[in-house]
Amino acid sequence: MLQRSNIVSSEEELQEFYAQLQSQHITPAWISGGVSVEPRSTAVPAVWHWCDLRPQAMRAAELVGTEQAERRVLRLHNPGLPGASASNTLVANIQIVMPGEVARAHRHSPSALRFIIEGQGGYTVVNGDRIPMEPGDLVLTPKWTWHDHANDTAAPMIWLDGLDTPLVRMLEAGFYEQYNDETQPVGAGTDPSSAKYGAGGLRPAWETAPTARYSPLWHYPLSQARATLERLAAEEIGSPFDGVILEYTNPLTGGPTMPTIACYIQMLRPGEHTQAHRHVCCTNYHVIEGSGYSLVGGRQLDWEEQGRLHGTDVDLPRARQHWQPPCLPVQLHRHASDEGA
């Protein structure tokens, strides 16, 4: 009859054996910790408020130029993590470009998204395509695409950066290259990716379909997303866990915008309380408007629309922002809205 073996060794023999293994850079798996029953993240629920972030971004613009800083960004770092990232797999940066400034062209292997918080225009150039940046818009700069930013308006441009840098760093797959000039030449047309792929289910038949795994559509305007959310909210109950929620998708595949980052926009009706749920992905939330709170791992984090910053009226057309917490793996979380969000 086959059975498990039972070998009783002295502690002295075991320690001597372990020391020999250690000298050879070998670790016995049975004493090094096995597979956990469930993920246990060191990241903690956290919230950053726009009334705190905006003044610091403006101060950074006074002290540091875009010539001194390749990217003038403020990284939001999770209090429970050793590195400067909001969660284990995503960084969250606040980037500011002042009137007349450019942020020079470069490319890198981490994928990036831009969620526009404040501004009166300005643009990003991705592989030669000029992409407008309006408050509430989602703009993609997929991995290894050339990109630079420019502000040709009279007001500051501020946006949220989200990159999968921690994941790429863990995989030791980080590459970076500067463009041979400060900015790229801009191609013909206004917002070319939207012209080609922004009409849902249509693409130019005279061109070969893109083979890259990321979305060929790099600009997702808030105006389109809001109209769809409001139409569905009037007709559908939505998800009991997330309210009315839409995924930004690759128009060619129906899959996520980028292989390592999925992007969503959701609406909570006034007084709506979602059911608690959990998942294994880290989620960073950005609040566009409204007020409410989220319960993450038993901790309540309040969020609200910011209309007045340190006594100064700020014109952010229905896009008064702040950062909400990262939802951590397998932590139960739910959301509640007071006036709609």
C-alpha positions as CSV (number, residue, x, y, z in Angstrom):
1,M,0.0,0.0,0.0
2,L,1.4,3.4,-1.0
3,Q,1.4,6.1,1.6
4,R,3.2,9.3,2.6
5,S,6.6,8.8,4.3
6,N,7.3,9.9,7.8
7,I,11.0,10.7,8.4
8,V,11.9,12.1,11.8
9,S,15.2,13.9,11.7
10,S,17.0,15.8,14.5
11,E,16.9,19.6,14.5
12,E,20.7,19.6,14.3
13,E,20.8,17.5,11.2
14,L,18.1,19.6,9.5
15,Q,19.8,22.9,10.3
16,E,23.1,21.6,9.0
17,F,21.4,20.5,5.8
18,Y,19.7,23.9,5.4
19,A,22.9,25.7,5.9
20,Q,24.6,23.7,3.2
21,L,21.7,24.5,0.8
22,Q,21.9,28.1,1.7
23,S,25.6,28.3,0.8
24,Q,24.7,26.9,-2.6
25,H,21.8,29.4,-3.1
26,I,19.2,26.6,-2.7
27,T,16.0,26.9,-0.6
28,P,13.9,23.9,0.4
29,A,10.4,24.7,-0.6
30,W,8.8,23.1,2.4
31,I,10.2,25.8,4.8
32,S,9.9,28.8,2.4
33,G,6.2,29.2,2.5
34,G,3.7,27.5,0.2
35,V,1.0,28.8,-2.0
36,S,-1.4,31.2,-0.1
37,V,-5.0,30.3,0.2
38,E,-5.9,33.7,-1.3
39,P,-3.9,36.8,-2.4
40,R,-2.7,39.0,0.5
41,S,-1.7,42.4,-0.8
42,T,0.4,44.9,1.2
43,A,-1.4,47.7,-0.6
44,V,-4.1,49.5,1.4
45,P,-7.2,51.3,0.5
46,A,-6.4,55.0,-0.1
47,V,-7.9,58.2,-1.4
48,W,-6.4,61.4,-2.9
49,H,-8.6,64.5,-3.1
50,W,-8.4,67.0,-5.9
51,C,-8.4,69.9,-3.6
52,D,-5.1,68.6,-2.3
53,L,-3.6,67.6,-5.6
54,R,-4.3,70.6,-7.8
55,P,-2.3,73.1,-5.7
56,Q,0.7,70.8,-5.6
57,A,0.5,70.3,-9.4
58,M,0.4,74.1,-9.9
59,R,3.3,74.5,-7.5
60,A,5.3,72.0,-9.4
61,A,4.7,74.0,-12.6
62,E,6.2,77.0,-10.9
63,L,9.3,75.2,-9.7
64,V,10.2,72.7,-12.5
65,G,10.1,73.2,-16.2
66,T,9.5,70.5,-18.9
67,E,13.1,70.9,-19.9
68,Q,14.2,69.9,-16.4
69,A,11.6,67.1,-16.0
70,E,11.1,64.6,-18.9
71,R,7.5,64.4,-17.5
72,R,6.4,66.8,-14.8
73,V,4.2,64.3,-12.9
74,L,3.3,63.8,-9.3
75,R,3.1,60.1,-8.4
76,L,0.4,58.9,-6.1
77,H,2.0,56.2,-4.0
78,N,0.0,53.7,-1.9
79,P,0.8,54.0,1.8
80,G,1.2,50.3,2.1
81,L,3.6,49.8,-0.8
82,P,7.4,50.4,-0.8
83,G,7.5,51.8,-4.3
84,A,5.8,54.9,-5.9
85,S,2.7,53.3,-7.3
86,A,-1.0,53.5,-6.4
87,S,-1.4,49.7,-6.6
88,N,0.7,46.6,-7.3
89,T,0.3,46.7,-11.0
90,L,-0.6,50.3,-11.9
91,V,0.9,53.7,-11.3
92,A,-1.3,56.8,-11.0
93,N,0.3,60.2,-11.9
94,I,-1.0,63.7,-12.0
95,Q,0.7,65.5,-15.0
96,I,0.5,69.2,-15.8
97,V,1.5,71.0,-19.0
98,M,1.3,74.8,-18.8
99,P,0.3,77.2,-21.7
100,G,3.0,77.2,-24.4
101,E,4.8,74.1,-23.1
102,V,5.6,70.8,-24.7
103,A,6.6,67.5,-23.0
104,R,9.1,66.0,-25.4
105,A,8.5,62.9,-27.5
106,H,9.6,59.5,-26.3
107,R,8.3,55.9,-26.2
108,H,8.5,53.0,-23.7
109,S,7.3,49.5,-23.2
110,P,4.8,50.2,-20.4
111,S,1.3,51.0,-21.7
112,A,-0.3,54.2,-20.7
113,L,-3.6,55.9,-20.5
114,R,-4.5,59.6,-20.0
115,F,-7.7,60.7,-18.3
116,I,-8.1,64.4,-18.9
117,I,-9.0,66.3,-15.7
118,E,-8.7,70.0,-16.6
119,G,-8.0,72.1,-19.6
120,Q,-9.4,74.1,-22.6
121,G,-7.8,72.0,-25.3
122,G,-4.2,71.0,-26.0
123,Y,-3.3,67.7,-27.5
124,T,-1.1,64.6,-27.5
125,V,0.7,63.3,-30.6
126,V,0.8,59.5,-30.9
127,N,2.8,58.1,-33.7
128,G,2.3,61.3,-35.6
129,D,-1.5,61.5,-35.0
130,R,-2.7,64.6,-33.2
131,I,-5.3,63.6,-30.5
132,P,-7.4,66.3,-28.8
133,M,-7.5,66.3,-25.0
134,E,-10.8,67.5,-23.5
135,P,-11.9,67.1,-19.8
136,G,-13.3,63.6,-19.2
137,D,-11.7,62.1,-22.4
138,L,-9.7,58.9,-22.3
139,V,-6.6,59.0,-24.4
140,L,-4.3,55.9,-25.0
141,T,-0.6,55.8,-25.7
142,P,-0.1,52.1,-26.1
143,K,3.3,50.4,-25.5
144,W,6.2,51.5,-27.7
145,T,4.2,54.3,-29.5
146,W,5.9,57.6,-29.9
147,H,4.1,60.3,-27.9
148,D,4.5,63.9,-26.9
149,H,2.2,66.5,-25.3
150,A,1.6,70.1,-26.1
151,N,-0.5,72.9,-24.7
152,D,-1.5,75.5,-27.3
153,T,-4.2,77.1,-25.1
154,A,-4.2,79.9,-22.4
155,A,-5.0,77.5,-19.5
156,P,-3.2,74.7,-17.7
157,M,-3.7,71.1,-18.9
158,I,-3.9,68.5,-16.2
159,W,-4.6,64.9,-16.5
160,L,-4.3,61.5,-14.8
161,D,-1.7,59.1,-16.1
162,G,-2.2,55.4,-15.6
163,L,0.7,53.0,-16.6
164,D,1.4,49.3,-16.0
165,T,5.0,50.2,-15.0
166,P,5.1,48.0,-11.9
167,L,4.0,44.9,-13.9
168,V,6.5,45.7,-16.7
169,R,9.3,46.2,-14.1
170,M,8.4,42.9,-12.4
171,L,8.7,41.1,-15.7
172,E,12.0,43.0,-16.4
173,A,10.7,44.1,-19.7
174,G,11.2,47.8,-19.4
175,F,12.5,49.7,-22.5
176,Y,12.7,53.4,-23.1
177,E,13.8,55.6,-26.1
178,Q,13.8,59.3,-26.8
179,Y,12.7,60.7,-30.1
180,N,15.4,62.4,-32.2
181,D,13.7,65.7,-31.8
182,E,11.6,67.3,-29.0
183,T,8.3,66.8,-30.9
184,Q,7.1,64.6,-33.7
185,P,5.9,65.9,-37.0
186,V,2.1,66.0,-36.9
187,G,0.3,64.1,-39.8
188,A,-2.7,65.3,-41.7
189,G,-6.2,65.2,-40.3
190,T,-7.8,65.9,-37.0
191,D,-8.0,63.0,-34.6
192,P,-7.2,60.3,-37.2
193,S,-7.8,57.2,-35.0
194,S,-11.3,58.5,-34.2
195,A,-12.0,59.2,-37.9
196,K,-11.0,55.6,-38.8
197,Y,-12.3,53.5,-35.9
198,G,-14.6,55.7,-33.8
199,A,-17.8,54.8,-35.6
200,G,-18.4,51.5,-33.9
201,G,-18.3,48.4,-36.1
202,L,-16.8,50.3,-39.1
203,R,-13.2,50.5,-40.3
204,P,-11.4,51.6,-43.5
205,A,-11.8,48.8,-45.9
206,W,-8.9,49.9,-48.1
207,E,-6.4,49.5,-45.2
208,T,-5.2,46.2,-43.7
209,A,-6.6,45.7,-40.3
210,P,-4.1,46.5,-37.6
211,T,-2.4,43.5,-36.0
212,A,-1.2,45.1,-32.8
213,R,-2.9,43.7,-29.7
214,Y,-3.9,47.2,-28.4
215,S,-6.8,49.3,-29.7
216,P,-6.3,51.2,-32.9
217,L,-8.7,53.8,-31.4
218,W,-6.7,56.1,-29.2
219,H,-9.3,58.7,-28.3
220,Y,-12.6,58.0,-26.4
221,P,-14.5,61.3,-25.8
222,L,-16.5,61.7,-22.6
223,S,-19.4,63.1,-24.7
224,Q,-20.0,59.8,-26.3
225,A,-19.5,57.8,-23.1
226,R,-21.9,60.1,-21.2
227,A,-24.6,59.9,-23.8
228,T,-24.4,56.1,-23.7
229,L,-24.5,55.9,-19.9
230,E,-27.5,58.2,-19.7
231,R,-29.4,56.3,-22.4
232,L,-28.7,52.9,-20.7
233,A,-29.5,54.3,-17.2
234,A,-33.0,55.2,-18.4
235,E,-33.6,51.8,-19.9
236,E,-31.5,49.2,-17.9
237,I,-31.1,48.3,-14.3
238,G,-27.4,47.7,-14.8
239,S,-25.0,45.7,-12.6
240,P,-25.9,45.1,-9.0
241,F,-22.2,45.5,-8.2
242,D,-21.2,48.4,-10.3
243,G,-24.3,50.3,-11.5
244,V,-24.4,51.2,-15.1
245,I,-20.9,50.4,-16.3
246,L,-19.3,50.4,-19.8
247,E,-16.0,49.0,-20.9
248,Y,-13.8,51.0,-23.3
249,T,-13.0,48.4,-25.9
250,N,-10.8,47.7,-28.9
251,P,-13.2,48.2,-31.8
252,L,-11.6,45.4,-33.8
253,T,-11.8,42.7,-31.2
254,G,-14.3,43.8,-28.6
255,G,-11.6,43.1,-26.0
256,P,-9.8,45.5,-23.6
257,T,-8.2,48.7,-24.8
258,M,-4.7,47.3,-24.1
259,P,-3.6,43.8,-23.1
260,T,-2.6,44.8,-19.6
261,I,-5.0,47.6,-18.8
262,A,-8.8,47.4,-19.0
263,C,-10.7,50.8,-18.8
264,Y,-14.3,51.3,-17.7
265,I,-16.6,54.2,-17.0
266,Q,-19.6,53.8,-14.7
267,M,-22.6,55.7,-13.4
268,L,-24.2,55.5,-10.0
269,R,-27.8,56.9,-9.9
270,P,-28.7,59.2,-7.0
271,G,-29.1,57.1,-3.8
272,E,-27.8,53.9,-5.4
273,H,-25.9,51.4,-3.3
274,T,-24.1,48.6,-5.0
275,Q,-23.6,45.1,-3.6
276,A,-20.3,44.1,-2.2
277,H,-18.0,42.0,-4.4
278,R,-14.4,41.2,-4.9
279,H,-12.0,40.2,-7.7
280,V,-8.3,39.5,-8.1
281,C,-7.4,42.5,-10.2
282,C,-6.3,45.9,-8.7
283,T,-8.6,48.7,-9.7
284,N,-7.9,52.4,-9.6
285,Y,-11.0,54.6,-9.6
286,H,-11.2,58.3,-10.7
287,V,-14.3,60.3,-9.8
288,I,-15.5,62.6,-12.5
289,E,-18.5,64.1,-10.8
290,G,-21.0,63.6,-8.0
291,S,-20.4,62.4,-4.4
292,G,-20.7,59.3,-2.3
293,Y,-18.4,56.8,-0.6
294,S,-16.8,53.4,-1.1
295,L,-16.3,50.6,1.4
296,V,-13.1,48.7,0.7
297,G,-12.1,46.0,3.1
298,G,-14.4,47.4,5.7
299,R,-13.0,50.9,5.4
300,Q,-15.2,53.8,4.3
301,L,-13.6,56.3,1.9
302,D,-15.7,59.4,1.1
303,W,-15.5,61.1,-2.3
304,E,-17.2,64.2,-3.6
305,E,-17.3,66.7,-6.4
306,Q,-14.9,69.6,-5.7
307,G,-16.3,73.0,-6.7
308,R,-14.1,75.2,-4.6
309,L,-10.4,74.8,-4.0
310,H,-9.0,76.7,-1.1
311,G,-11.5,79.5,-1.5
312,T,-10.9,79.9,-5.2
313,D,-13.6,79.1,-7.8
314,V,-12.2,76.7,-10.4
315,D,-13.8,76.3,-13.8
316,L,-13.8,72.5,-14.5
317,P,-16.9,72.0,-16.6
318,R,-18.6,69.2,-14.7
319,A,-15.3,67.5,-14.3
320,R,-14.2,68.4,-10.7
321,Q,-12.1,65.5,-9.8
322,H,-10.4,63.5,-7.1
323,W,-8.9,60.1,-6.9
324,Q,-10.6,57.3,-5.2
325,P,-9.0,54.1,-3.7
326,P,-7.4,51.2,-5.4
327,C,-9.7,48.2,-4.9
328,L,-7.3,45.5,-3.7
329,P,-7.4,41.8,-4.7
330,V,-10.1,39.8,-2.9
331,Q,-11.1,42.7,-0.7
332,L,-14.8,43.1,-0.6
333,H,-15.9,46.5,-1.9
334,R,-19.0,48.4,-2.8
335,H,-20.0,51.9,-3.7
336,A,-22.8,54.3,-2.7
337,S,-23.8,57.6,-4.3
338,D,-25.6,60.5,-2.6
339,E,-26.5,62.6,-5.6
340,G,-25.4,60.5,-8.5
341,A,-21.9,59.9,-9.8
